[in-house]
Amino acid sequence: MPVTYIVTPAACAAAMVSSSRIDPPGWTIARNVVIAFVPAATVGLLAKDAINEHLFNPPMVAAALAVGGAAMLAIAPWQARRLAA
């Protein structure tokens, strides 16, 4: 079972629960998570074969890790300044 099918409902449930009760902001976050998830899941299911063929190979995974790491390193100073203010 793909991790996405487990993580998304858990994230929705965690977003809805605040101090062991369901609050309106939690519902808003859960709704937004579902709205963001549905198109991504639909495209993923429709393009599963192309994604597996072109994206799940060592060079592509290494490139994605490098780009993600560079993005985190570039954003970290900006985020630290933003949180300090």
PyMOL CGO cylinders between C-alpha atoms (Angstrom):
from pymol import cmd
from pymol.cgo import CYLINDER

trace = [
    CYLINDER, 0.00, 0.00, 0.00, 1.52, 3.37, -0.97, 0.3, 1, 1, 1, 1, 1, 1,
    CYLINDER, 1.52, 3.37, -0.97, 2.44, 5.62, 1.91, 0.3, 1, 1, 1, 1, 1, 1,
    CYLINDER, 2.44, 5.62, 1.91, 0.28, 8.42, 0.45, 0.3, 1, 1, 1, 1, 1, 1,
    CYLINDER, 0.28, 8.42, 0.45, -2.88, 6.46, 1.17, 0.3, 1, 1, 1, 1, 1, 1,
    CYLINDER, -2.88, 6.46, 1.17, -1.87, 6.22, 4.82, 0.3, 1, 1, 1, 1, 1, 1,
    CYLINDER, -1.87, 6.22, 4.82, -0.38, 9.68, 5.38, 0.3, 1, 1, 1, 1, 1, 1,
    CYLINDER, -0.38, 9.68, 5.38, -3.11, 11.83, 3.84, 0.3, 1, 1, 1, 1, 1, 1,
    CYLINDER, -3.11, 11.83, 3.84, -6.01, 10.62, 6.02, 0.3, 1, 1, 1, 1, 1, 1,
    CYLINDER, -6.01, 10.62, 6.02, -3.75, 10.79, 9.05, 0.3, 1, 1, 1, 1, 1, 1,
    CYLINDER, -3.75, 10.79, 9.05, -2.75, 14.35, 8.20, 0.3, 1, 1, 1, 1, 1, 1,
    CYLINDER, -2.75, 14.35, 8.20, -6.40, 15.32, 7.75, 0.3, 1, 1, 1, 1, 1, 1,
    CYLINDER, -6.40, 15.32, 7.75, -7.33, 13.78, 11.08, 0.3, 1, 1, 1, 1, 1, 1,
    CYLINDER, -7.33, 13.78, 11.08, -4.43, 15.47, 12.85, 0.3, 1, 1, 1, 1, 1, 1,
    CYLINDER, -4.43, 15.47, 12.85, -5.33, 18.81, 11.31, 0.3, 1, 1, 1, 1, 1, 1,
    CYLINDER, -5.33, 18.81, 11.31, -8.94, 18.53, 12.46, 0.3, 1, 1, 1, 1, 1, 1,
    CYLINDER, -8.94, 18.53, 12.46, -8.19, 17.60, 16.05, 0.3, 1, 1, 1, 1, 1, 1,
    CYLINDER, -8.19, 17.60, 16.05, -7.12, 20.33, 18.43, 0.3, 1, 1, 1, 1, 1, 1,
    CYLINDER, -7.12, 20.33, 18.43, -7.11, 19.69, 22.17, 0.3, 1, 1, 1, 1, 1, 1,
    CYLINDER, -7.11, 19.69, 22.17, -9.15, 16.51, 21.59, 0.3, 1, 1, 1, 1, 1, 1,
    CYLINDER, -9.15, 16.51, 21.59, -12.00, 18.36, 19.88, 0.3, 1, 1, 1, 1, 1, 1,
    CYLINDER, -12.00, 18.36, 19.88, -12.76, 19.32, 16.31, 0.3, 1, 1, 1, 1, 1, 1,
    CYLINDER, -12.76, 19.32, 16.31, -12.52, 23.04, 15.63, 0.3, 1, 1, 1, 1, 1, 1,
    CYLINDER, -12.52, 23.04, 15.63, -13.40, 25.16, 12.58, 0.3, 1, 1, 1, 1, 1, 1,
    CYLINDER, -13.40, 25.16, 12.58, -9.76, 26.07, 11.75, 0.3, 1, 1, 1, 1, 1, 1,
    CYLINDER, -9.76, 26.07, 11.75, -8.94, 22.36, 11.79, 0.3, 1, 1, 1, 1, 1, 1,
    CYLINDER, -8.94, 22.36, 11.79, -11.69, 21.70, 9.29, 0.3, 1, 1, 1, 1, 1, 1,
    CYLINDER, -11.69, 21.70, 9.29, -10.32, 24.48, 7.09, 0.3, 1, 1, 1, 1, 1, 1,
    CYLINDER, -10.32, 24.48, 7.09, -6.86, 22.93, 7.09, 0.3, 1, 1, 1, 1, 1, 1,
    CYLINDER, -6.86, 22.93, 7.09, -8.29, 19.47, 6.41, 0.3, 1, 1, 1, 1, 1, 1,
    CYLINDER, -8.29, 19.47, 6.41, -10.38, 20.80, 3.54, 0.3, 1, 1, 1, 1, 1, 1,
    CYLINDER, -10.38, 20.80, 3.54, -7.32, 22.52, 2.05, 0.3, 1, 1, 1, 1, 1, 1,
    CYLINDER, -7.32, 22.52, 2.05, -5.25, 19.33, 2.35, 0.3, 1, 1, 1, 1, 1, 1,
    CYLINDER, -5.25, 19.33, 2.35, -7.94, 17.35, 0.54, 0.3, 1, 1, 1, 1, 1, 1,
    CYLINDER, -7.94, 17.35, 0.54, -8.30, 20.03, -2.15, 0.3, 1, 1, 1, 1, 1, 1,
    CYLINDER, -8.30, 20.03, -2.15, -4.53, 19.93, -2.73, 0.3, 1, 1, 1, 1, 1, 1,
    CYLINDER, -4.53, 19.93, -2.73, -4.34, 16.12, -2.62, 0.3, 1, 1, 1, 1, 1, 1,
    CYLINDER, -4.34, 16.12, -2.62, -7.13, 15.19, -5.05, 0.3, 1, 1, 1, 1, 1, 1,
    CYLINDER, -7.13, 15.19, -5.05, -5.63, 16.71, -8.24, 0.3, 1, 1, 1, 1, 1, 1,
    CYLINDER, -5.63, 16.71, -8.24, -2.16, 15.36, -7.41, 0.3, 1, 1, 1, 1, 1, 1,
    CYLINDER, -2.16, 15.36, -7.41, -3.54, 11.88, -6.75, 0.3, 1, 1, 1, 1, 1, 1,
    CYLINDER, -3.54, 11.88, -6.75, -5.60, 11.96, -9.95, 0.3, 1, 1, 1, 1, 1, 1,
    CYLINDER, -5.60, 11.96, -9.95, -2.61, 12.94, -12.10, 0.3, 1, 1, 1, 1, 1, 1,
    CYLINDER, -2.61, 12.94, -12.10, -0.48, 10.36, -10.31, 0.3, 1, 1, 1, 1, 1, 1,
    CYLINDER, -0.48, 10.36, -10.31, -2.95, 7.58, -10.96, 0.3, 1, 1, 1, 1, 1, 1,
    CYLINDER, -2.95, 7.58, -10.96, -3.43, 8.54, -14.60, 0.3, 1, 1, 1, 1, 1, 1,
    CYLINDER, -3.43, 8.54, -14.60, 0.30, 8.93, -15.31, 0.3, 1, 1, 1, 1, 1, 1,
    CYLINDER, 0.30, 8.93, -15.31, 1.54, 6.10, -13.09, 0.3, 1, 1, 1, 1, 1, 1,
    CYLINDER, 1.54, 6.10, -13.09, 3.32, 4.19, -15.84, 0.3, 1, 1, 1, 1, 1, 1,
    CYLINDER, 3.32, 4.19, -15.84, 5.06, 7.28, -17.26, 0.3, 1, 1, 1, 1, 1, 1,
    CYLINDER, 5.06, 7.28, -17.26, 6.08, 8.38, -13.77, 0.3, 1, 1, 1, 1, 1, 1,
    CYLINDER, 6.08, 8.38, -13.77, 7.53, 4.96, -12.95, 0.3, 1, 1, 1, 1, 1, 1,
    CYLINDER, 7.53, 4.96, -12.95, 9.36, 4.79, -16.27, 0.3, 1, 1, 1, 1, 1, 1,
    CYLINDER, 9.36, 4.79, -16.27, 10.90, 8.28, -16.25, 0.3, 1, 1, 1, 1, 1, 1,
    CYLINDER, 10.90, 8.28, -16.25, 11.24, 9.34, -12.62, 0.3, 1, 1, 1, 1, 1, 1,
    CYLINDER, 11.24, 9.34, -12.62, 12.17, 6.21, -10.67, 0.3, 1, 1, 1, 1, 1, 1,
    CYLINDER, 12.17, 6.21, -10.67, 15.76, 5.79, -11.76, 0.3, 1, 1, 1, 1, 1, 1,
    CYLINDER, 15.76, 5.79, -11.76, 18.96, 6.61, -9.83, 0.3, 1, 1, 1, 1, 1, 1,
    CYLINDER, 18.96, 6.61, -9.83, 20.00, 9.76, -11.75, 0.3, 1, 1, 1, 1, 1, 1,
    CYLINDER, 20.00, 9.76, -11.75, 16.56, 11.35, -11.46, 0.3, 1, 1, 1, 1, 1, 1,
    CYLINDER, 16.56, 11.35, -11.46, 16.26, 10.51, -7.75, 0.3, 1, 1, 1, 1, 1, 1,
    CYLINDER, 16.26, 10.51, -7.75, 19.75, 11.90, -7.10, 0.3, 1, 1, 1, 1, 1, 1,
    CYLINDER, 19.75, 11.90, -7.10, 18.89, 15.10, -9.00, 0.3, 1, 1, 1, 1, 1, 1,
    CYLINDER, 18.89, 15.10, -9.00, 15.64, 15.52, -7.06, 0.3, 1, 1, 1, 1, 1, 1,
    CYLINDER, 15.64, 15.52, -7.06, 17.47, 15.04, -3.75, 0.3, 1, 1, 1, 1, 1, 1,
    CYLINDER, 17.47, 15.04, -3.75, 20.13, 17.59, -4.77, 0.3, 1, 1, 1, 1, 1, 1,
    CYLINDER, 20.13, 17.59, -4.77, 17.56, 20.18, -5.86, 0.3, 1, 1, 1, 1, 1, 1,
    CYLINDER, 17.56, 20.18, -5.86, 15.49, 19.65, -2.71, 0.3, 1, 1, 1, 1, 1, 1,
    CYLINDER, 15.49, 19.65, -2.71, 18.57, 19.95, -0.50, 0.3, 1, 1, 1, 1, 1, 1,
    CYLINDER, 18.57, 19.95, -0.50, 19.72, 23.11, -2.27, 0.3, 1, 1, 1, 1, 1, 1,
    CYLINDER, 19.72, 23.11, -2.27, 16.26, 24.62, -1.89, 0.3, 1, 1, 1, 1, 1, 1,
    CYLINDER, 16.26, 24.62, -1.89, 16.21, 23.87, 1.84, 0.3, 1, 1, 1, 1, 1, 1,
    CYLINDER, 16.21, 23.87, 1.84, 19.68, 25.37, 2.30, 0.3, 1, 1, 1, 1, 1, 1,
    CYLINDER, 19.68, 25.37, 2.30, 18.67, 28.48, 0.35, 0.3, 1, 1, 1, 1, 1, 1,
    CYLINDER, 18.67, 28.48, 0.35, 15.40, 28.96, 2.24, 0.3, 1, 1, 1, 1, 1, 1,
    CYLINDER, 15.40, 28.96, 2.24, 16.76, 28.30, 5.77, 0.3, 1, 1, 1, 1, 1, 1,
    CYLINDER, 16.76, 28.30, 5.77, 18.40, 31.73, 6.31, 0.3, 1, 1, 1, 1, 1, 1,
    CYLINDER, 18.40, 31.73, 6.31, 15.32, 33.54, 5.03, 0.3, 1, 1, 1, 1, 1, 1,
    CYLINDER, 15.32, 33.54, 5.03, 13.06, 31.46, 7.28, 0.3, 1, 1, 1, 1, 1, 1,
    CYLINDER, 13.06, 31.46, 7.28, 15.30, 32.08, 10.31, 0.3, 1, 1, 1, 1, 1, 1,
    CYLINDER, 15.30, 32.08, 10.31, 15.18, 35.86, 9.73, 0.3, 1, 1, 1, 1, 1, 1,
    CYLINDER, 15.18, 35.86, 9.73, 11.40, 35.70, 9.27, 0.3, 1, 1, 1, 1, 1, 1,
    CYLINDER, 11.40, 35.70, 9.27, 10.87, 33.75, 12.49, 0.3, 1, 1, 1, 1, 1, 1,
    CYLINDER, 10.87, 33.75, 12.49, 13.22, 36.02, 14.47, 0.3, 1, 1, 1, 1, 1, 1,
    CYLINDER, 13.22, 36.02, 14.47, 11.27, 39.13, 13.51, 0.3, 1, 1, 1, 1, 1, 1,
]
cmd.load_cgo(trace, "trace")
